[in-house]
Amino acid sequence: MALASPFTGSAIEALPVPARWLRDVAPGTAGVPTPDGAGGYRVDIGQRRFQYGLLGLRRAG
């Protein structure tokens, strides 16, 4: 599943993530996006989980 803009539905090729959010994740680890049912995505990168949607990218707790 490809990541898409929550505004336009267009595919997103890359999503910048602050390096400080990726501690203990190997460089080059690909994110795995999963639709969250609310128009956004859950993105898993290594052992880290993020939410991406209308409010932008944020860490999932």
All heavy atoms as TSV, in Angstrom:
chain	resi	resn	atom	element	x	y	z
A	1	MET	N	N	0.844	-1.173	0.000
A	1	MET	CA	C	0.000	0.000	0.000
A	1	MET	C	C	0.888	1.235	0.000
A	1	MET	O	O	1.803	1.340	0.794
A	1	MET	CB	C	-0.902	-0.044	1.237
A	1	MET	CG	C	-1.490	1.260	1.672
A	1	MET	SD	S	-3.093	1.831	1.098
A	1	MET	CE	C	-3.897	0.515	0.354
A	2	ALA	N	N	0.625	2.153	-0.878
A	2	ALA	CA	C	1.394	3.390	-0.977
A	2	ALA	C	C	0.777	4.462	-0.078
A	2	ALA	O	O	-0.429	4.481	0.157
A	2	ALA	CB	C	1.414	3.874	-2.416
A	3	LEU	N	N	1.612	5.329	0.411
A	3	LEU	CA	C	1.173	6.451	1.224
A	3	LEU	C	C	0.571	7.505	0.306
A	3	LEU	O	O	1.112	7.788	-0.764
A	3	LEU	CB	C	2.374	7.021	1.980
A	3	LEU	CG	C	2.111	8.060	3.039
A	3	LEU	CD1	C	1.277	7.466	4.168
A	3	LEU	CD2	C	3.418	8.579	3.581
A	4	ALA	N	N	-0.557	8.090	0.706
A	4	ALA	CA	C	-1.224	9.098	-0.111
A	4	ALA	C	C	-1.536	10.329	0.728
A	4	ALA	O	O	-1.718	10.249	1.942
A	4	ALA	CB	C	-2.513	8.533	-0.703
A	5	SER	N	N	-1.608	11.465	0.056
A	5	SER	CA	C	-1.943	12.716	0.717
A	5	SER	C	C	-3.368	12.642	1.272
A	5	SER	O	O	-4.293	12.256	0.557
A	5	SER	CB	C	-1.852	13.870	-0.275
A	5	SER	OG	O	-2.469	15.028	0.255
A	6	PRO	N	N	-3.579	13.040	2.534
A	6	PRO	CA	C	-4.934	13.054	3.069
A	6	PRO	C	C	-5.783	14.183	2.473
A	6	PRO	O	O	-6.992	14.192	2.634
A	6	PRO	CB	C	-4.720	13.260	4.573
A	6	PRO	CG	C	-3.402	13.937	4.680
A	6	PRO	CD	C	-2.586	13.427	3.527
A	7	PHE	N	N	-5.147	15.115	1.770
A	7	PHE	CA	C	-5.862	16.239	1.167
A	7	PHE	C	C	-6.280	15.965	-0.264
A	7	PHE	O	O	-7.397	16.277	-0.655
A	7	PHE	CB	C	-4.992	17.508	1.208
A	7	PHE	CG	C	-4.648	17.930	2.602
A	7	PHE	CD1	C	-3.401	17.660	3.143
A	7	PHE	CD2	C	-5.575	18.586	3.394
A	7	PHE	CE1	C	-3.084	18.034	4.431
A	7	PHE	CE2	C	-5.274	18.970	4.696
A	7	PHE	CZ	C	-4.016	18.689	5.217
A	8	THR	N	N	-5.369	15.391	-1.056
A	8	THR	CA	C	-5.644	15.201	-2.490
A	8	THR	C	C	-5.768	13.749	-2.906
A	8	THR	O	O	-6.252	13.470	-3.992
A	8	THR	CB	C	-4.525	15.831	-3.337
A	8	THR	OG1	O	-3.308	15.106	-3.108
A	8	THR	CG2	C	-4.334	17.304	-2.998
A	9	GLY	N	N	-5.280	12.832	-2.083
A	9	GLY	CA	C	-5.279	11.420	-2.455
A	9	GLY	C	C	-4.123	11.049	-3.360
A	9	GLY	O	O	-3.972	9.890	-3.735
A	10	SER	N	N	-3.285	12.018	-3.720
A	10	SER	CA	C	-2.132	11.761	-4.587
A	10	SER	C	C	-1.068	10.974	-3.831
A	10	SER	O	O	-0.881	11.156	-2.625
A	10	SER	CB	C	-1.509	13.076	-5.067
A	10	SER	OG	O	-2.445	13.814	-5.805
A	11	ALA	N	N	-0.358	10.110	-4.556
A	11	ALA	CA	C	0.708	9.301	-3.952
A	11	ALA	C	C	1.823	10.198	-3.428
A	11	ALA	O	O	2.147	11.218	-4.020
A	11	ALA	CB	C	1.260	8.322	-4.967
A	12	ILE	N	N	2.409	9.800	-2.308
A	12	ILE	CA	C	3.539	10.511	-1.710
A	12	ILE	C	C	4.750	9.603	-1.844
A	12	ILE	O	O	4.737	8.461	-1.399
A	12	ILE	CB	C	3.269	10.825	-0.228
A	12	ILE	CG1	C	2.098	11.798	-0.113
A	12	ILE	CG2	C	4.516	11.375	0.443
A	12	ILE	CD1	C	1.680	12.087	1.308
A	13	GLU	N	N	5.791	10.125	-2.463
A	13	GLU	CA	C	7.016	9.350	-2.693
A	13	GLU	C	C	7.889	9.253	-1.452
A	13	GLU	O	O	8.517	8.237	-1.201
A	13	GLU	CB	C	7.828	9.976	-3.836
A	13	GLU	CG	C	7.128	9.932	-5.178
A	13	GLU	CD	C	6.970	8.522	-5.714
A	13	GLU	OE1	O	7.901	7.708	-5.520
A	13	GLU	OE2	O	5.922	8.232	-6.287
A	14	ALA	N	N	7.961	10.338	-0.679
A	14	ALA	CA	C	8.825	10.362	0.499
A	14	ALA	C	C	8.181	11.238	1.562
A	14	ALA	O	O	7.526	12.230	1.255
A	14	ALA	CB	C	10.198	10.901	0.140
A	15	LEU	N	N	8.376	10.862	2.808
A	15	LEU	CA	C	7.837	11.618	3.924
A	15	LEU	C	C	8.976	11.859	4.921
A	15	LEU	O	O	9.482	10.914	5.530
A	15	LEU	CB	C	6.718	10.816	4.597
A	15	LEU	CG	C	5.935	11.497	5.700
A	15	LEU	CD1	C	5.166	12.701	5.151
A	15	LEU	CD2	C	4.970	10.511	6.328
A	16	PRO	N	N	9.422	13.104	5.062
A	16	PRO	CA	C	10.529	13.383	5.984
A	16	PRO	C	C	10.136	13.088	7.432
A	16	PRO	O	O	9.050	13.440	7.873
A	16	PRO	CB	C	10.800	14.875	5.798
A	16	PRO	CG	C	10.127	15.261	4.531
A	16	PRO	CD	C	8.988	14.310	4.351
A	17	VAL	N	N	11.027	12.433	8.145
A	17	VAL	CA	C	10.825	12.114	9.562
A	17	VAL	C	C	12.045	12.642	10.310
A	17	VAL	O	O	13.179	12.349	9.921
A	17	VAL	CB	C	10.693	10.592	9.776
A	17	VAL	CG1	C	10.522	10.273	11.251
A	17	VAL	CG2	C	9.538	10.021	8.960
A	18	PRO	N	N	11.839	13.418	11.381
A	18	PRO	CA	C	12.985	13.911	12.147
A	18	PRO	C	C	13.848	12.744	12.656
A	18	PRO	O	O	13.321	11.757	13.182
A	18	PRO	CB	C	12.337	14.661	13.318
A	18	PRO	CG	C	10.974	15.047	12.819
A	18	PRO	CD	C	10.555	13.918	11.921
A	19	ALA	N	N	15.148	12.867	12.500
A	19	ALA	CA	C	16.075	11.802	12.903
A	19	ALA	C	C	15.938	11.459	14.383
A	19	ALA	O	O	16.065	10.292	14.761
A	19	ALA	CB	C	17.506	12.211	12.586
A	20	ARG	N	N	15.642	12.427	15.218
A	20	ARG	CA	C	15.511	12.153	16.655
A	20	ARG	C	C	14.339	11.226	16.957
A	20	ARG	O	O	14.283	10.607	18.016
A	20	ARG	CB	C	15.391	13.454	17.440
A	20	ARG	CG	C	14.124	14.233	17.178
A	20	ARG	CD	C	14.141	15.560	17.944
A	20	ARG	NE	N	12.971	16.350	17.651
A	20	ARG	CZ	C	12.834	17.143	16.597
A	20	ARG	NH1	N	13.824	17.267	15.733
A	20	ARG	NH2	N	11.721	17.825	16.408
A	21	TRP	N	N	13.377	11.109	16.037
A	21	TRP	CA	C	12.248	10.190	16.205
A	21	TRP	C	C	12.617	8.769	15.795
A	21	TRP	O	O	11.843	7.851	16.015
A	21	TRP	CB	C	11.067	10.647	15.385
A	21	TRP	CG	C	10.377	11.878	15.880
A	21	TRP	CD1	C	10.733	12.664	16.945
A	21	TRP	CD2	C	9.221	12.472	15.321
A	21	TRP	NE1	N	9.860	13.704	17.077
A	21	TRP	CE2	C	8.918	13.620	16.085
A	21	TRP	CE3	C	8.407	12.170	14.245
A	21	TRP	CZ2	C	7.836	14.434	15.821
A	21	TRP	CZ3	C	7.320	12.980	13.969
A	21	TRP	CH2	C	7.040	14.104	14.750
A	22	LEU	N	N	13.772	8.597	15.164
A	22	LEU	CA	C	14.150	7.288	14.623
A	22	LEU	C	C	15.333	6.659	15.346
A	22	LEU	O	O	16.061	5.863	14.759
A	22	LEU	CB	C	14.448	7.423	13.129
A	22	LEU	CG	C	13.264	7.846	12.270
A	22	LEU	CD1	C	13.712	8.104	10.843
A	22	LEU	CD2	C	12.157	6.816	12.320
A	23	ARG	N	N	15.524	6.984	16.607
A	23	ARG	CA	C	16.597	6.361	17.377
A	23	ARG	C	C	16.426	4.852	17.345
A	23	ARG	O	O	15.315	4.344	17.450
A	23	ARG	CB	C	16.576	6.853	18.818
A	23	ARG	CG	C	17.127	8.231	18.959
A	23	ARG	CD	C	17.388	8.549	20.430
A	23	ARG	NE	N	17.787	9.931	20.532
A	23	ARG	CZ	C	17.049	10.885	21.071
A	23	ARG	NH1	N	15.881	10.611	21.587
A	23	ARG	NH2	N	17.490	12.120	21.099
A	24	ASP	N	N	17.522	4.154	17.212
A	24	ASP	CA	C	17.549	2.687	17.188
A	24	ASP	C	C	16.917	2.072	15.938
A	24	ASP	O	O	16.662	0.871	15.904
A	24	ASP	CB	C	16.889	2.090	18.447
A	24	ASP	CG	C	17.544	2.580	19.721
A	24	ASP	OD1	O	18.790	2.705	19.729
A	24	ASP	OD2	O	16.828	2.844	20.698
A	25	VAL	N	N	16.643	2.876	14.915
A	25	VAL	CA	C	16.149	2.352	13.642
A	25	VAL	C	C	17.313	2.413	12.650
A	25	VAL	O	O	17.956	3.454	12.516
A	25	VAL	CB	C	14.946	3.167	13.111
A	25	VAL	CG1	C	14.526	2.684	11.740
A	25	VAL	CG2	C	13.778	3.097	14.085
A	26	ALA	N	N	17.572	1.312	11.966
A	26	ALA	CA	C	18.680	1.257	11.012
A	26	ALA	C	C	18.438	2.230	9.858
A	26	ALA	O	O	17.312	2.312	9.345
A	26	ALA	CB	C	18.841	-0.158	10.474
A	27	PRO	N	N	19.467	2.984	9.439
A	27	PRO	CA	C	19.321	3.880	8.289
A	27	PRO	C	C	18.841	3.106	7.071
A	27	PRO	O	O	19.259	1.972	6.824
A	27	PRO	CB	C	20.739	4.410	8.067
A	27	PRO	CG	C	21.395	4.289	9.406
A	27	PRO	CD	C	20.811	3.046	10.014
A	28	GLY	N	N	17.925	3.705	6.336
A	28	GLY	CA	C	17.402	3.082	5.125
A	28	GLY	C	C	16.222	2.169	5.355
A	28	GLY	O	O	15.670	1.611	4.400
A	29	THR	N	N	15.791	2.002	6.620
A	29	THR	CA	C	14.627	1.159	6.905
A	29	THR	C	C	13.390	1.786	6.284
A	29	THR	O	O	13.091	2.958	6.516
A	29	THR	CB	C	14.427	0.997	8.423
A	29	THR	OG1	O	15.589	0.408	8.983
A	29	THR	CG2	C	13.220	0.142	8.742
A	30	ALA	N	N	12.683	1.013	5.495
A	30	ALA	CA	C	11.487	1.511	4.815
A	30	ALA	C	C	10.299	1.565	5.762
A	30	ALA	O	O	10.144	0.713	6.642
A	30	ALA	CB	C	11.146	0.623	3.631
A	31	GLY	N	N	9.468	2.553	5.577
A	31	GLY	CA	C	8.228	2.656	6.339
A	31	GLY	C	C	7.156	1.778	5.708
A	31	GLY	O	O	7.140	1.576	4.498
A	32	VAL	N	N	6.267	1.273	6.550
A	32	VAL	CA	C	5.159	0.438	6.081
A	32	VAL	C	C	3.857	1.157	6.438
A	32	VAL	O	O	3.434	1.150	7.593
A	32	VAL	CB	C	5.208	-0.958	6.744
A	32	VAL	CG1	C	4.050	-1.809	6.258
A	32	VAL	CG2	C	6.544	-1.631	6.472
A	33	PRO	N	N	3.213	1.803	5.435
A	33	PRO	CA	C	1.966	2.515	5.715
A	33	PRO	C	C	0.761	1.578	5.681
A	33	PRO	O	O	0.691	0.662	4.869
A	33	PRO	CB	C	1.886	3.537	4.578
A	33	PRO	CG	C	2.630	2.902	3.446
A	33	PRO	CD	C	3.688	2.039	4.072
A	34	THR	N	N	-0.172	1.828	6.598
A	34	THR	CA	C	-1.424	1.078	6.671
A	34	THR	C	C	-2.548	2.086	6.867
A	34	THR	O	O	-2.465	2.909	7.795
A	34	THR	CB	C	-1.405	0.105	7.863
A	34	THR	OG1	O	-0.251	-0.729	7.763
A	34	THR	CG2	C	-2.641	-0.763	7.901
A	35	PRO	N	N	-3.594	2.068	6.026
A	35	PRO	CA	C	-4.706	2.997	6.246
A	35	PRO	C	C	-5.286	2.823	7.646
A	35	PRO	O	O	-5.427	1.700	8.139
A	35	PRO	CB	C	-5.732	2.591	5.182
A	35	PRO	CG	C	-4.941	1.872	4.137
A	35	PRO	CD	C	-3.830	1.190	4.873
A	36	ASP	N	N	-5.632	3.945	8.296
A	36	ASP	CA	C	-6.134	3.868	9.664
A	36	ASP	C	C	-7.651	3.948	9.759
A	36	ASP	O	O	-8.206	3.940	10.847
A	36	ASP	CB	C	-5.475	4.912	10.553
A	36	ASP	CG	C	-5.883	6.335	10.223
A	36	ASP	OD1	O	-6.745	6.549	9.341
A	36	ASP	OD2	O	-5.335	7.255	10.845
A	37	GLY	N	N	-8.337	4.065	8.639
A	37	GLY	CA	C	-9.795	4.123	8.650
A	37	GLY	C	C	-10.364	5.504	8.880
A	37	GLY	O	O	-11.562	5.714	8.774
A	38	ALA	N	N	-9.520	6.477	9.208
A	38	ALA	CA	C	-9.976	7.849	9.455
A	38	ALA	C	C	-9.432	8.800	8.399
A	38	ALA	O	O	-9.359	9.999	8.621
A	38	ALA	CB	C	-9.538	8.289	10.840
A	39	GLY	N	N	-9.020	8.264	7.258
A	39	GLY	CA	C	-8.479	9.091	6.181
A	39	GLY	C	C	-6.989	9.310	6.270
A	39	GLY	O	O	-6.414	10.016	5.460
A	40	GLY	N	N	-6.349	8.727	7.250
A	40	GLY	CA	C	-4.909	8.859	7.414
A	40	GLY	C	C	-4.235	7.503	7.365
A	40	GLY	O	O	-4.821	6.516	6.903
A	41	TYR	N	N	-3.017	7.465	7.861
A	41	TYR	CA	C	-2.226	6.239	7.815
A	41	TYR	C	C	-1.482	6.030	9.116
A	41	TYR	O	O	-1.084	6.981	9.770
A	41	TYR	CB	C	-1.171	6.320	6.696
A	41	TYR	CG	C	-1.764	6.269	5.328
A	41	TYR	CD1	C	-2.215	7.425	4.707
A	41	TYR	CD2	C	-1.891	5.071	4.649
A	41	TYR	CE1	C	-2.771	7.387	3.456
A	41	TYR	CE2	C	-2.443	5.024	3.393
A	41	TYR	CZ	C	-2.891	6.180	2.793
A	41	TYR	OH	O	-3.455	6.139	1.554
A	42	ARG	N	N	-1.296	4.781	9.459
A	42	ARG	CA	C	-0.337	4.390	10.483
A	42	ARG	C	C	0.908	4.002	9.697
A	42	ARG	O	O	0.811	3.276	8.712
A	42	ARG	CB	C	-0.865	3.197	11.269
A	42	ARG	CG	C	0.077	2.773	12.374
A	42	ARG	CD	C	-0.421	1.537	13.071
A	42	ARG	NE	N	-0.141	0.397	12.193
A	42	ARG	CZ	C	-0.930	-0.655	12.025
A	42	ARG	NH1	N	-2.081	-0.724	12.631
A	42	ARG	NH2	N	-0.580	-1.628	11.231
A	43	VAL	N	N	2.058	4.516	10.111
A	43	VAL	CA	C	3.311	4.212	9.421
A	43	VAL	C	C	4.273	3.592	10.429
A	43	VAL	O	O	4.635	4.222	11.421
A	43	VAL	CB	C	3.943	5.474	8.792
A	43	VAL	CG1	C	5.217	5.116	8.051
A	43	VAL	CG2	C	2.958	6.165	7.855
A	44	ASP	N	N	4.651	2.352	10.178
A	44	ASP	CA	C	5.612	1.655	11.032
A	44	ASP	C	C	6.978	1.705	10.367
A	44	ASP	O	O	7.112	1.340	9.198
A	44	ASP	CB	C	5.193	0.201	11.241
A	44	ASP	CG	C	3.899	0.085	12.019
A	44	ASP	OD1	O	3.773	0.768	13.049
A	44	ASP	OD2	O	3.016	-0.680	11.610
A	45	ILE	N	N	7.977	2.176	11.121
A	45	ILE	CA	C	9.362	2.220	10.645
A	45	ILE	C	C	10.197	1.526	11.715
A	45	ILE	O	O	10.374	2.069	12.811
A	45	ILE	CB	C	9.860	3.664	10.422
A	45	ILE	CG1	C	8.925	4.428	9.497
A	45	ILE	CG2	C	11.284	3.650	9.867
A	45	ILE	CD1	C	9.244	5.905	9.363
A	46	GLY	N	N	10.661	0.342	11.413
A	46	GLY	CA	C	11.344	-0.443	12.433
A	46	GLY	C	C	10.390	-0.681	13.585
A	46	GLY	O	O	9.251	-1.103	13.392
A	47	GLN	N	N	10.831	-0.361	14.797
A	47	GLN	CA	C	9.989	-0.523	15.994
A	47	GLN	C	C	9.212	0.748	16.343
A	47	GLN	O	O	8.553	0.792	17.377
A	47	GLN	CB	C	10.863	-0.934	17.185
A	47	GLN	CG	C	11.573	-2.242	16.994
A	47	GLN	CD	C	10.600	-3.405	16.858
A	47	GLN	OE1	O	9.543	-3.433	17.472
A	47	GLN	NE2	N	10.957	-4.370	16.028
A	48	ARG	N	N	9.293	1.761	15.488
A	48	ARG	CA	C	8.602	3.033	15.741
A	48	ARG	C	C	7.291	3.091	14.972
A	48	ARG	O	O	7.185	2.583	13.859
A	48	ARG	CB	C	9.473	4.212	15.321
A	48	ARG	CG	C	10.838	4.232	15.932
A	48	ARG	CD	C	10.780	4.652	17.360
A	48	ARG	NE	N	12.135	4.787	17.879
A	48	ARG	CZ	C	12.441	4.561	19.120
A	48	ARG	NH1	N	11.534	4.201	19.967
A	48	ARG	NH2	N	13.681	4.689	19.520
A	49	ARG	N	N	6.292	3.734	15.576
A	49	ARG	CA	C	4.988	3.874	14.929
A	49	ARG	C	C	4.598	5.350	14.896
A	49	ARG	O	O	4.754	6.071	15.881
A	49	ARG	CB	C	3.939	3.073	15.677
A	49	ARG	CG	C	2.547	3.228	15.070
A	49	ARG	CD	C	1.604	2.196	15.590
A	49	ARG	NE	N	1.942	0.932	14.933
A	49	ARG	CZ	C	1.403	-0.225	15.241
A	49	ARG	NH1	N	0.503	-0.296	16.199
A	49	ARG	NH2	N	1.746	-1.321	14.607
A	50	PHE	N	N	4.086	5.786	13.751
A	50	PHE	CA	C	3.668	7.163	13.537
A	50	PHE	C	C	2.268	7.190	12.955
A	50	PHE	O	O	1.804	6.210	12.383
A	50	PHE	CB	C	4.628	7.868	12.560
A	50	PHE	CG	C	6.050	7.824	13.011
A	50	PHE	CD1	C	6.902	6.823	12.590
A	50	PHE	CD2	C	6.544	8.771	13.883
A	50	PHE	CE1	C	8.216	6.756	13.012
A	50	PHE	CE2	C	7.866	8.725	14.321
A	50	PHE	CZ	C	8.695	7.713	13.883
A	51	GLN	N	N	1.613	8.330	13.104
A	51	GLN	CA	C	0.332	8.580	12.449
A	51	GLN	C	C	0.556	9.710	11.448
A	51	GLN	O	O	1.244	10.694	11.762
A	51	GLN	CB	C	-0.729	9.026	13.458
A	51	GLN	CG	C	-1.222	7.947	14.372
A	51	GLN	CD	C	-1.976	6.860	13.661
A	51	GLN	OE1	O	-1.612	5.701	13.790
A	51	GLN	NE2	N	-2.984	7.183	12.906
A	52	TYR	N	N	-0.020	9.573	10.262
A	52	TYR	CA	C	0.066	10.624	9.254
A	52	TYR	C	C	-1.335	10.894	8.745
A	52	TYR	O	O	-2.052	9.974	8.336
A	52	TYR	CB	C	0.978	10.209	8.097
A	52	TYR	CG	C	1.015	11.243	7.014
A	52	TYR	CD1	C	1.618	12.475	7.237
A	52	TYR	CD2	C	0.423	11.026	5.780
A	52	TYR	CE1	C	1.633	13.456	6.264
A	52	TYR	CE2	C	0.435	12.003	4.795
A	52	TYR	CZ	C	1.036	13.209	5.042
A	52	TYR	OH	O	1.038	14.183	4.080
A	53	GLY	N	N	-1.752	12.151	8.786
A	53	GLY	CA	C	-3.078	12.513	8.326
A	53	GLY	C	C	-3.199	14.016	8.178
A	53	GLY	O	O	-2.202	14.707	7.923
A	54	LEU	N	N	-4.402	14.511	8.373
A	54	LEU	CA	C	-4.661	15.938	8.189
A	54	LEU	C	C	-3.834	16.827	9.107
A	54	LEU	O	O	-3.583	17.974	8.786
A	54	LEU	CB	C	-6.153	16.234	8.393
A	54	LEU	CG	C	-7.091	15.621	7.356
A	54	LEU	CD1	C	-8.537	15.830	7.768
A	54	LEU	CD2	C	-6.816	16.201	5.976
A	55	LEU	N	N	-3.418	16.305	10.240
A	55	LEU	CA	C	-2.594	17.081	11.178
A	55	LEU	C	C	-1.106	16.911	10.937
A	55	LEU	O	O	-0.290	17.425	11.706
A	55	LEU	CB	C	-2.926	16.685	12.615
A	55	LEU	CG	C	-4.374	16.928	13.052
A	55	LEU	CD1	C	-4.594	16.417	14.456
A	55	LEU	CD2	C	-4.725	18.399	12.941
A	56	GLY	N	N	-0.743	16.196	9.882
A	56	GLY	CA	C	0.664	15.979	9.585
A	56	GLY	C	C	1.158	14.688	10.202
A	56	GLY	O	O	0.385	13.809	10.582
A	57	LEU	N	N	2.468	14.582	10.351
A	57	LEU	CA	C	3.091	13.390	10.915
A	57	LEU	C	C	3.268	13.593	12.414
A	57	LEU	O	O	3.738	14.646	12.864
A	57	LEU	CB	C	4.451	13.151	10.262
A	57	LEU	CG	C	5.198	11.907	10.727
A	57	LEU	CD1	C	4.471	10.645	10.252
A	57	LEU	CD2	C	6.635	11.920	10.197
A	58	ARG	N	N	2.892	12.594	13.183
A	58	ARG	CA	C	3.089	12.657	14.635
A	58	ARG	C	C	3.401	11.258	15.164
A	58	ARG	O	O	3.049	10.251	14.545
A	58	ARG	CB	C	1.885	13.254	15.336
A	58	ARG	CG	C	0.615	12.479	15.168
A	58	ARG	CD	C	-0.573	13.278	15.717
A	58	ARG	NE	N	-1.771	12.493	15.761
A	58	ARG	CZ	C	-2.577	12.272	14.735
A	58	ARG	NH1	N	-2.305	12.797	13.559
A	58	ARG	NH2	N	-3.658	11.537	14.861
A	59	ARG	N	N	4.075	11.216	16.273
A	59	ARG	CA	C	4.379	9.934	16.901
A	59	ARG	C	C	3.112	9.335	17.479
A	59	ARG	O	O	2.309	10.049	18.086
A	59	ARG	CB	C	5.428	10.105	17.986
A	59	ARG	CG	C	6.786	10.446	17.427
A	59	ARG	CD	C	7.815	10.528	18.497
A	59	ARG	NE	N	7.725	11.837	19.124
A	59	ARG	CZ	C	8.636	12.335	19.930
A	59	ARG	NH1	N	9.679	11.631	20.242
A	59	ARG	NH2	N	8.491	13.526	20.433
A	60	ALA	N	N	2.936	8.057	17.268
A	60	ALA	CA	C	1.783	7.353	17.850
A	60	ALA	C	C	2.173	6.856	19.222
A	60	ALA	O	O	3.276	6.380	19.434
A	60	ALA	CB	C	1.363	6.201	16.946
A	61	GLY	N	N	1.305	7.008	20.167
A	61	GLY	CA	C	1.611	6.606	21.526
A	61	GLY	C	C	0.943	5.354	21.836
A	61	GLY	O	O	0.972	4.540	22.564
